[in-house]
Amino acid sequence: MISFVRVDDRIIHGQIVTRWSKEFPCDGIIAVNDKAATTPVLKQSFKASTDKKVLVWTMEHFLEKAQTVLDSEKRYFLITKNPVDMKKILVDNKFVPSDVKRVVIGPCNDRPGSIKLGQNQSLIQEEAEACEAMTNAGYDVYFALLQETAIGSWPKFRSKFGY
């Protein structure tokens, strides 16, 4: 089962391991990112960051294993590096993560063409489109580096992107 859904451009790091896993208990972390899954040094660094079980999968592998994840008694975090990949999972492939209806967007660094929403939280238009699609599919797309520093849900920011 999935206990927490997160988008984080760093994928797995200290905040995930020490903070979010205390607020949303988990037995393991599933990171879905093609580059990390196919780069041994990245994959190993994520696995070394915690004593929890860490699975670093390509998008294709995750979609093959999706039902097994849902059927598991173990609680997993589902993490992607960007909102576009999360939209592919939740909206395009209709993966329903247990009873979780909130997608927490963490760090998304400033980049050329991005619009700043808050501290270390910027989106490009394609990512905004993904947030809009997830919201339209019934998810609360919620921007929070940490729970206590949350800046709000997608409807607060959507007008910046022409919605």
HELIX and SHEET records of a PDB file:
HELIX    1   1 GLY A   14  GLY A   14  1                                   1    
HELIX    2   2 GLN A   15  TRP A   20  3                                   6    
HELIX    3   3 SER A   21  GLU A   23  1                                   3    
HELIX    4   4 ASP A   34  ALA A   37  1                                   4    
HELIX    5   5 PRO A   40  ALA A   48  1                                   9    
HELIX    6   6 MET A   59  ASP A   71  1                                  13    
HELIX    7   7 PRO A   83  LYS A   87  1                                   5    
HELIX    8   8 LYS A   88  ASP A   92  3                                   5    
HELIX    9   9 GLN A  125  ASN A  136  1                                  12    
HELIX   10  10 GLN A  147  THR A  149  5                                   3    
HELIX   11  11 TRP A  154  LYS A  156  5                                   3    
HELIX   12  12 ARG A  158  PHE A  161  5                                   4    
SHEET    1   A 7 LYS A  53  TRP A  57  0                                        
SHEET    2   A 7 GLY A  28  VAL A  32  1                                        
SHEET    3   A 7 TYR A  76  THR A  80  1                                        
SHEET    4   A 7 ILE A   2  VAL A   7  1                                        
SHEET    5   A 7 ARG A 102  ILE A 105  1                                        
SHEET    6   A 7 ASP A 140  PHE A 143  1                                        
SHEET    7   A 7 GLY A 152  SER A 153 -1                                        
SHEET    1   B 2 ILE A 115  GLY A 118  0                                        
SHEET    2   B 2 GLN A 121  LEU A 123 -1                                        
END                                                                             
